[in-house]
Amino acid sequence: MSQSVPDRKSPEWAKWAAEHPLHKAVIGQPSKGDIQRRVDQMVDWISQGLPRRMRLRHAAEHWGISERRCDELIKAANDQIRRTWEIERPNFMAEQLDRLEALYLLAVERNQLNVAQGCLNAMQRMTGVDGTPSVTYRAHHS
């Protein structure tokens, strides 16, 4: 669980401080950059699927912060994740189609025809060419 912070004059301090560079005992009042690094780490923990209780424990151990402060960082991390995905549907579809086309070309080049066919099928489903209404069509006409 959470280990205690060694005394600054102890031989363990340098090693501990190197392992906990964003801990309040090391940095004191965090700068905007320190806070952003904590938010970025929280984004990583969320992306890895860590449950809230583990994020709280990690934040307390690594940063020496309270549950309330951790919840503020979780909110900031969720906002950052949301901003990453705020993209218009047509742009998102174009990016996905572009990725599928690149994967299709690579699959053909490597003679992985099942993968190539899967790419074509996915592209057809996304655009509605397979006979089903496309995602864009459903979103704008439902």
C-alpha positions in Angstrom: 0.0 0.0 0.0 1.1 3.6 0.6 4.6 3.8 2.0 5.8 6.6 4.2 7.8 9.5 2.9 11.5 9.2 4.1 13.2 12.1 5.8 14.9 14.4 3.4 18.2 13.9 5.2 18.0 10.1 5.1 19.9 7.9 2.6 16.6 6.7 1.1 15.4 10.2 0.2 17.2 10.5 -3.2 16.0 7.1 -4.5 12.5 7.7 -3.2 12.3 11.2 -4.7 13.5 9.9 -8.0 10.7 7.3 -7.9 8.1 9.9 -6.9 9.0 13.0 -8.9 5.5 14.5 -8.7 5.0 13.8 -5.0 4.1 16.9 -3.0 7.0 16.2 -0.6 9.4 16.5 -3.6 7.9 19.4 -5.5 6.0 21.3 -2.8 3.3 23.4 -4.5 2.9 21.9 -8.0 3.4 24.0 -11.1 1.0 24.0 -14.0 3.4 21.6 -15.7 3.4 19.3 -12.7 -0.4 19.3 -12.6 -0.5 18.5 -16.4 1.9 15.6 -15.9 -0.4 14.3 -13.2 -3.4 14.7 -15.5 -1.5 12.9 -18.3 -0.7 10.0 -15.9 -4.3 9.9 -14.8 -5.4 9.7 -18.5 -3.0 6.7 -18.8 -4.4 5.0 -15.7 -8.0 5.5 -17.0 -7.0 4.2 -20.5 -5.5 1.1 -18.8 -8.8 0.5 -17.1 -7.7 1.0 -13.5 -10.7 1.3 -11.2 -11.2 4.5 -9.2 -10.0 2.9 -6.0 -6.6 2.0 -7.6 -6.3 5.5 -9.1 -6.9 7.0 -5.6 -4.3 4.7 -4.1 -1.7 5.4 -6.8 -2.3 9.1 -6.5 -1.9 9.0 -2.8 1.3 6.9 -3.0 2.9 8.7 -5.9 1.7 12.3 -5.4 0.7 12.4 -1.7 -2.7 14.0 -2.5 -6.1 13.7 -1.0 -9.1 11.9 -2.5 -10.8 15.2 -3.3 -7.7 16.4 -5.2 -7.5 13.1 -7.0 -11.2 13.4 -8.1 -10.3 16.9 -9.5 -7.5 15.3 -11.5 -9.8 12.5 -12.7 -12.3 15.1 -13.9 -9.5 17.0 -15.7 -8.3 13.7 -17.2 -11.9 12.8 -18.4 -12.2 16.3 -19.9 -8.9 15.8 -21.7 -10.1 12.4 -23.1 -13.4 13.9 -24.1 -11.6 16.7 -26.0 -9.5 14.2 -27.8 -12.7 12.5 -29.2 -14.6 15.7 -30.0 -14.5 15.3 -33.7 -17.3 15.7 -36.2 -18.7 12.4 -37.4 -17.8 13.0 -41.1 -14.2 13.7 -40.1 -14.0 10.7 -37.9 -15.4 8.5 -40.6 -12.9 9.9 -43.1 -10.1 9.2 -40.7 -11.3 5.6 -40.1 -11.8 5.0 -43.8 -8.3 6.2 -44.4 -6.9 3.9 -41.8 -8.9 1.0 -43.2 -7.6 1.7 -46.7 -4.0 1.8 -45.4 -4.6 -1.6 -43.7 -6.2 -3.0 -46.8 -3.2 -2.0 -49.0 -0.8 -3.5 -46.4 -2.9 -6.7 -46.2 -2.9 -7.1 -50.1 0.9 -6.4 -50.2 1.4 -9.2 -47.6 -1.1 -11.5 -49.3 -3.4 -11.5 -46.2 -6.5 -11.6 -48.3 -8.9 -12.4 -45.4 -7.7 -9.2 -43.7 -8.1 -7.3 -46.9 -11.6 -8.6 -47.4 -12.4 -7.6 -43.8 -11.2 -4.1 -44.5 -13.4 -3.9 -47.6 -16.4 -5.2 -45.7 -15.9 -2.6 -42.9 -15.5 0.2 -45.4 -18.7 -0.9 -47.1 -20.6 -1.0 -43.9 -19.3 2.4 -42.8 -20.4 4.0 -46.1 -23.6 2.1 -46.5 -22.5 0.5 -49.8 -23.4 -2.9 -48.5 -27.1 -2.0 -48.5 -27.4 -1.0 -44.9 -27.8 2.7 -44.1 -24.4 4.2 -43.3 -23.6 5.5 -39.8 -23.7 9.1 -41.1 -27.1 8.5 -42.7 -28.6 7.0 -39.5 -27.1 9.8 -37.4 -28.6 12.6 -39.5 -31.9 11.0 -40.5 -33.1 9.3 -37.4 
